C-alpha cells in the first residue's frame, strides 16, 4: 500500500467531449498536510474534490485514495466515511429536518450508539459555536449558519481526510476565525479550496493553483 492518502496521476476529465476540465492533473496529499487549492471560477476545483470521493469518474489517468486505486462505485463506497467532503453549497449537504438529525446522520451510519451520537452532536456543535441549534430547522438557517452546520456534519464523522470547498464562505469574521482555529487544531490531512487568501495563508502547508486543467505550486505571497 502507498503512503499517499490521495494521489492523482495524469488524471483527465471532461463534462463535454473536447472541453477538458482536468488534463494531465497530478496531486499528492500525504498525512499531516493541509494543501490549499486556488484557481479561477470554473477551473475545475470543485470537480476535483468530487472526483476524489467518486461523484465523478476520471476519463484518464490513475486515482488512488487511502492506499488503493479507485475505479468503480463499490471501491469508492468504502472510503466515503473516511474522506469527508464539505460541499460548496450547504443546501447540497443538509437534508434532514433538524440540525441535530443532520449532524447525527453520519455517526449513526457508522454504528455509534445513541449515547455516543448524542455526545458527538453536542460536542461538534459546541466547537462551532452552535449550542442550542439542535432543533433548528435546517432550511430556515442563514447561509452562514448552513455553512457551519454543514461543516459540523463532516467533522462529526471524524474522517481521515478532509476535502473542504470554500469553508469560510458566507461567514462573518468571528465565525471564520472559529473555523480557522478548529481546522488548525485538527490532525487530518486537508485539501482546501478557497478564495480567502488570508485564511489559506494561515492554514495551508502548501498551495496549488489549478489552471489549464493541471495543478502547479504557487507562493500565496506573490498573489497579493
N, C-alpha and C positions, 0 to 999 in steps of 0.2 A: 504493500500500500504506500501511496505517496504521502509526504509530509504536508503537501499543499492542500489547504482547505478548499479553495476554489481555483481551478486552472482552466483557462481558455487558450487554445492553440489554433491560430489561423481560422477563427470562427467567422462564418459569414451568415447573413440573414437578410431577407428582403420580404416586405409585405406584397410587393408587386414585382413581377419579372423585370429585370433591367434597371431597377431602382434600389440598390442595396442600402440598407441601414447600417449593417455591420459588414466589414470586409477585411479579412486577414487580421482579425482583432485578437490580441493576446493580453492575458491578465494572469497574475499570480497573487493570491491572498493567503498569507501564512498566519499561524496562530499569533495573537497579540497585536497584529497590525490593524490600524484604522486608516483606510485608504479613502481619500476624498476623490470625488468624480465630478468634473465640471465639463461644460460644453454648451453650445447654443441650443435654444429650444428646437426640438425636432431632430437633434443629432443622434438619438438612439439610447440615451442614458436609461430611461425607464424600460425600454425594450431589453436592455442588457440585464437589468435586475430580474425582470420577468423570466428571461431565458434561464437564469441560474436556478430557479425553482421549477422549471419545466412548463411554464404557462405558454411559452412559445418554444419551438424546437429549432435548432440551428440548421441551416441548409448545407453548411460545410464546416469542416474543422472538427475539433475534439473538445468536449466539455466534461471536465472532471469535478465532482463535488463530493467532499468528505471522503476522499480516497478512492472513489470509484468513477469510472466513466459512466455517464448517464445518457440514455438514449430514449427509452420508452416510458410510458406513464407509470408502470409498476416501479421502475427504478427511481423515478422522482418522488413517488408517493411516500417512500420510506424515509425521505430526508425532510419532508415539509414541516415536521415538528421540530427539527433540529436546525433549520435555517429559517429565521424569522424575517418576513418581508413587510415593511411598512409602506403601504400604498401612498401615492401622491394625493389621492382624493379620499378623505375619510369616509365618504358615502360608499366607497367600494370595499371598505374594511368592516364596517359596522352593519350588522344585520339582525341582531336580537333586539327585543323591545326596550330593555333597560341596560344601563351601563354595566351593572353587576353581572348580568347574564352574558354580555359580550365578553367581558374580561374573564369570566369563569369558563367560557366555552372551551378554550384550548386546554387548560389544565384538566378539565373533566374528561376530555377525549384522550388524555394521556394516562388516565386511570387513577388520578389522585382521589383521595377520599373526600367526602363532603367537608369535613373539618379542615383538611389541608387546603381545599379550594377556597373556603371562606377566608382563611388566613392569607392566602396568596392574593386574593382580590383586595382585601383590606390594606395589606402592605404595599401592593403595587399602586393603588390609587393614592394612598397617603404620600408615597415617594414623589408623586407628580403633582401634589397639592390639590388632589381631587377628593378629599374626605367629604363625605355626605352626598356624593354623586351617585351612590349605588342604585337608587331608584329613579334617577333622572331618565327621561325618555330620550333615546339617542337621537332621533330625527329632529328633536327640538333644540339640540345643542347648537351653540355658535360654531363657526368654522374653526376657531382656535380650540374650543373645547373638544370638538370632534378629533382634532389632530392629537391632543393629549390622550384622549381615551383610546384612539387607535394605537398609539404607542404603548399604552398600558396593555392592550390585548396581545401585543407582540412580546413585551417584556415578561408577561405572566407565564409564557411558555418556557422561559429560561433556555432559549435556543443557544446553539454553539456558535452560530454566525448570525450577524445582524445585517440586513440589507435595508437601508433607510433612504427613502425617496422624499427629499425636502422635509426633514424632521422639524425644522423651526418655522416653516411657512405658516403665516397667519397668527403667530404667537406674539404677544406683547413682550416687552423687554424682560420683565420678571419671569414669565413662563419660559422664554427662550434660555435664560440663564439657568433656570432649574433643570431643563432638559440637558443643557451642556454639562452641568456638574454631574448629573446622573450618568451620562454616557462616558464621561472621563473616568468614572469610578468602576465601570463595568470591565470584566476581563475578556469579553468576547471580541473576536475579530469582527471588523465592520467594513462595509463598503457603503459610502455615504454620498448620495447625490445631493448637491446643494448649490444655490446661487448666493448663499450667505457666506461671503469670503471671510469676515472676521470669525465666524463660527468654525469654519474649516481650518483656519489658521491656528486656532486653539486646539482643535480635536485631532486633525489628521496627522498621521506619522509620515505620510507622503501623499502627493496629489497627482492625479492623472487627468488629462483632457481628452475627451472623445471628439475627434474631428476627422472628417472624411472616412468614417467607418472604423477607424483604428484608434488605439489609445497611445498617448505619448506623455512622458513625465514632464511636469512643469513646476516652477517655483511660484507659489502664490504671490510672493512679494513683487514679482515683475508685472503683475496684472493690476496693480492698484492704479 
